Amino acid sequence: MGDHKEQPLRVGAAVRRRRRALELTLAVVAERSGLSVPFLSQVENDRARPSQTSLEKVADALRTTAVELLAAADPACSVDVVRCESIEPTPEPQVRPLVRGHHQMHASEFTGDHDAGREFQYRNDQLMYVADGAVEVEAEGRVYRLGRGDTMYLTGGVRHRWRAAEPDTRVLVVAVAEHIEAVHDRPR
């Protein structure tokens, strides 16, 4: 009843805004992402919903992250409830945004396996929390195994990759938004 939005998240407008801000054509984004122009047009017009893999390809082509595109999909509001929908298990990994709109904080829940070859580097700080299962995170030349209830804090700029180490793994990722200029106090 009091929920801000009860309709599915539509990422098309966010993709179009980002593409236009970079002054790119659909053809350039298609070439960079390996996806077709008709498919990208359908995504921008919310006639097709991209898989997580496709959304990551689009985000890479637009020099951003899938999390940023999802966060920009809905306008910000001061109070918002994101309901957990019953999600049927699929062989494809899933990402569920936990905060909608353009805020200072982004949070997403990753369920299932994850592309271990994909490297991440966020501009600002990030926290990973393992809700279920286990993950292996490679950061700064070391591999860390995190189990249920474990957290890992990554300072902005740290390159890392991670993968699910057990079936039915759920990871919560909370990060300071990319559009925020985080200031770190440095000792003098």
PLY file of the C-alpha trace (Angstrom):
ply
format ascii 1.0
element vertex 188
property float x
property float y
property float z
element edge 187
property int vertex1
property int vertex2
end_header
0.00 0.00 0.00
2.56 2.59 1.04
5.34 1.36 -1.24
6.88 4.00 -3.50
6.80 1.87 -6.63
5.39 -1.57 -7.05
6.20 -1.97 -10.72
9.29 -3.70 -12.09
12.49 -1.72 -12.45
12.91 -0.32 -15.97
16.52 0.25 -16.92
15.95 1.48 -20.51
15.73 5.18 -19.77
18.92 5.01 -17.67
20.76 3.29 -20.52
19.53 5.92 -23.01
20.46 8.83 -20.71
23.97 7.44 -20.17
24.47 6.75 -23.89
23.35 10.25 -24.85
25.48 11.85 -22.11
28.51 10.15 -23.68
27.28 11.24 -27.15
27.34 7.67 -28.44
25.15 6.11 -31.10
23.40 2.78 -30.67
25.76 1.40 -33.31
28.83 2.33 -31.23
27.34 0.78 -28.08
26.43 -2.33 -30.09
29.99 -2.64 -31.39
31.51 -2.15 -27.93
29.11 -4.56 -26.22
28.77 -7.27 -28.87
24.98 -6.87 -28.73
22.75 -5.98 -31.68
21.38 -2.50 -32.41
17.76 -3.78 -32.49
18.18 -5.43 -29.08
19.72 -2.27 -27.58
16.87 -0.21 -29.02
14.36 -2.59 -27.41
16.20 -2.29 -24.08
16.18 1.52 -24.24
12.44 1.48 -24.99
11.75 -1.06 -22.19
10.45 -3.62 -24.70
13.23 -6.07 -23.74
14.70 -6.76 -20.32
18.42 -7.53 -20.51
19.92 -10.47 -18.62
22.56 -9.64 -16.02
25.28 -10.63 -18.50
23.84 -8.37 -21.22
23.40 -5.50 -18.77
27.06 -5.82 -17.73
28.10 -5.72 -21.42
26.03 -2.58 -21.94
27.46 -1.02 -18.77
31.03 -1.77 -19.88
30.29 -0.20 -23.28
28.96 2.89 -21.48
31.94 3.03 -19.09
29.81 2.43 -16.00
28.55 -0.51 -13.96
25.33 -2.50 -14.04
24.73 -1.37 -10.46
24.90 2.29 -11.53
22.49 1.70 -14.43
20.02 -0.08 -12.15
20.30 2.65 -9.54
19.63 5.34 -12.14
16.59 3.46 -13.43
14.20 4.98 -10.89
14.15 8.51 -9.50
15.30 8.91 -5.91
12.78 9.20 -3.11
13.25 9.81 0.60
11.48 6.62 1.78
11.27 3.53 -0.36
10.56 -0.12 0.36
12.03 -2.74 -1.97
10.02 -5.92 -1.55
11.62 -9.33 -1.93
9.75 -11.14 -4.64
9.71 -14.90 -4.74
12.45 -15.62 -7.24
12.46 -19.00 -8.91
15.96 -20.54 -8.96
17.54 -20.26 -12.40
20.89 -21.41 -13.74
21.63 -17.75 -14.59
22.99 -15.53 -11.79
20.65 -12.78 -10.63
21.17 -9.29 -9.27
18.48 -7.53 -7.28
18.89 -3.83 -6.50
18.07 -3.13 -2.86
18.06 0.67 -3.21
16.27 2.40 -6.08
17.04 5.78 -7.53
20.01 8.09 -7.61
21.27 8.03 -4.00
24.65 8.29 -2.29
24.57 4.57 -1.51
23.97 1.58 -3.75
23.14 -1.91 -2.51
22.54 -5.05 -4.56
21.97 -8.70 -3.77
23.78 -11.19 -6.03
22.31 -14.71 -6.11
23.93 -17.73 -7.75
27.28 -18.05 -9.43
29.18 -15.03 -10.67
31.60 -14.49 -13.54
34.93 -15.07 -11.78
36.85 -13.64 -14.73
35.15 -10.25 -14.48
37.31 -7.73 -12.64
35.75 -4.89 -10.67
37.21 -1.58 -9.58
34.87 0.86 -7.90
35.74 4.50 -7.48
34.49 4.55 -3.88
34.44 2.17 -0.92
32.46 -1.06 -1.00
31.30 -3.66 1.53
30.51 -7.29 0.64
28.39 -9.38 3.02
27.83 -13.10 2.45
24.20 -13.82 3.40
24.29 -17.50 2.35
26.89 -19.85 0.91
30.50 -18.83 0.36
32.58 -16.74 -2.04
36.21 -16.49 -3.02
37.46 -12.95 -3.54
40.77 -12.12 -5.20
42.05 -8.69 -4.19
45.53 -7.19 -4.16
47.19 -10.50 -5.08
45.51 -12.55 -2.33
42.53 -14.90 -2.35
40.07 -14.70 0.53
37.34 -17.24 1.23
34.29 -15.71 2.89
31.54 -17.80 4.45
28.03 -17.07 5.64
28.02 -13.93 7.80
31.51 -12.80 6.74
32.13 -9.31 5.37
34.89 -7.75 3.31
35.55 -4.02 3.09
37.27 -2.79 -0.06
38.68 0.72 -0.27
37.80 2.62 -3.45
40.11 1.83 -6.35
40.99 -1.73 -5.27
40.75 -4.11 -8.23
39.04 -7.37 -7.34
37.11 -10.33 -8.69
34.89 -12.80 -6.94
32.99 -16.01 -7.52
30.47 -18.13 -5.68
32.21 -21.08 -4.01
28.98 -22.93 -3.12
25.58 -23.37 -4.77
22.78 -20.98 -3.74
25.23 -18.29 -2.63
23.78 -14.85 -1.84
26.04 -11.80 -1.52
25.00 -8.31 -0.50
27.17 -5.53 -1.96
26.87 -2.02 -0.54
28.89 0.78 -2.10
29.22 4.55 -2.05
27.72 5.66 -5.38
30.06 6.36 -8.30
28.76 9.94 -8.66
29.90 10.79 -5.10
33.36 12.29 -4.68
34.53 10.55 -1.50
37.15 12.47 0.45
39.63 10.42 2.45
41.44 12.03 5.34
45.11 11.40 4.86
47.62 11.66 7.72
49.91 14.63 7.34
0 1
1 2
2 3
3 4
4 5
5 6
6 7
7 8
8 9
9 10
10 11
11 12
12 13
13 14
14 15
15 16
16 17
17 18
18 19
19 20
20 21
21 22
22 23
23 24
24 25
25 26
26 27
27 28
28 29
29 30
30 31
31 32
32 33
33 34
34 35
35 36
36 37
37 38
38 39
39 40
40 41
41 42
42 43
43 44
44 45
45 46
46 47
47 48
48 49
49 50
50 51
51 52
52 53
53 54
54 55
55 56
56 57
57 58
58 59
59 60
60 61
61 62
62 63
63 64
64 65
65 66
66 67
67 68
68 69
69 70
70 71
71 72
72 73
73 74
74 75
75 76
76 77
77 78
78 79
79 80
80 81
81 82
82 83
83 84
84 85
85 86
86 87
87 88
88 89
89 90
90 91
91 92
92 93
93 94
94 95
95 96
96 97
97 98
98 99
99 100
100 101
101 102
102 103
103 104
104 105
105 106
106 107
107 108
108 109
109 110
110 111
111 112
112 113
113 114
114 115
115 116
116 117
117 118
118 119
119 120
120 121
121 122
122 123
123 124
124 125
125 126
126 127
127 128
128 129
129 130
130 131
131 132
132 133
133 134
134 135
135 136
136 137
137 138
138 139
139 140
140 141
141 142
142 143
143 144
144 145
145 146
146 147
147 148
148 149
149 150
150 151
151 152
152 153
153 154
154 155
155 156
156 157
157 158
158 159
159 160
160 161
161 162
162 163
163 164
164 165
165 166
166 167
167 168
168 169
169 170
170 171
171 172
172 173
173 174
174 175
175 176
176 177
177 178
178 179
179 180
180 181
181 182
182 183
183 184
184 185
185 186
186 187
